[in-house]
Amino acid sequence: MHELSIAMNIIDIVEAEKAKNNAEKIQSIELEVGNLSGVVMEALKFAFDEALKSSSFNDAKIIYQEVKGIAECSACGHRFKTEDYVTPCPECMHPYSDIIQGKDMRIKSIVIE
């Protein structure tokens, strides 16, 4: 379950930002999770809930935003939604495309007091 290590890394990043800004409280954390990132959203939520218990901001609101996968065809340039890395282009059926959205996970924002 690599989601626990991801959650712990997020906690470390937020703790560092809290200290850097001399913040007293973390109000909210917004996370963007690509559906092609390999992160299982439900496992991340569970792991993050557990990891928050040992943090200094266990009452912070956590906002999860799923980012859908978008690919661009290598042949015709058509952009299309995808749920995996091997979907052929629906326009020209070319088998190769580049994933341009949905494979990353990032902290979008941290609201501090």
Secondary structure, DSSP 8 states (H G I E B T S, - for coil): -HHHHHHHHHHHHHHHHHHHTT-S-EEEEEEEEETTSS--HHHHHHHHHHHHTTSTTTT-EEEEEEE-EEEEETTT--EEEESSTT---TTT--S-EEEEESS-EEEEEEEE-
